[in-house]
Amino acid sequence: MKARQFKLTGILNGIDTEEYNPQSDPNLAVPFSADSLKQKAENKRALQEEMGLPQEKDVMLLGIVSRLVDHKGMDLVKYIGEEMLQEPIQLVILGSGEYLFESFFEEMHRKYPDKVGFVKGFVPPLARKIYAGADTFLMPSKSEPCGLAQMVALRYGTIPIVRATGGLKDSIQDLGGEGGNGFTFQSYNAHDMLGAIKRALHLYGDKEAWKKAVVHGMECDFSWKKSAGEYVAMYRKILEG
């Protein structure tokens, strides 16, 4: 692959921006846009209620929609789970996978019923509610060719926290720099991930800066129109070459 890298082109996936549209998604408690973020707050309240969590508007709500396997970084979440829950956050998880992680999240829900909500399986309407109602969205993948969830999360005004690998690195730039749209961590390390979560918490405490980050994220273009344009450009280059 390295010897032939001059022949290789990477193009990100896109999302259907009509299918994933917070202004028209029937699964949401109320529709919203970048101009009506008070309605996003109502989706957070509704999600907290559905997941059996206290409806605290100022606590950062962290969402996970994932297969519960090592490859998706669930071992990192398990490793620092207790430490993470000492922070002023609530955690909602939707997913299924290895028994080790399913039982871990079930135990965390029993131990911290006011901080952890867990639904085992995949429930598409609930996934949409998490995308729309959470404040942040965690994707600590070991590797990820592209990933769509981080794009969907941004479409719904939810800031991704991702490991900087593969397509996650290509689509999410850290808010510590110019034009950032999420929080990233480099090494596959649980405390590096926790550091990114704490940085998100710090920004979340600045409501004006957080609102600015959310609006910018919702304006990011991950539509197929953009990706299709890159395919067309590649084909033209082949034909002209």
Secondary structure, DSSP 8 states (H G I E B T S, - for coil): --TTGGG-------B-TTTS-TTT-TTSSS---TT-HHHHHHHHHHHHHHTT----TTSEEEEEES-BSGGGTHHHHHHTHHHHTTSSEEEEEEE-B-HHHHHHHHHHHHH-TTTEEEEES--HHHHHHHHHH-SEEEE--S--SS-SHHHHHHHTT-EEEEES-HHHHHH--BTTSTT--BEEE-SS-HHHHHHHHHHHHHHHTSHHHHHHHHHHHHH---BHHHHHHHHHHHHHHHHH-
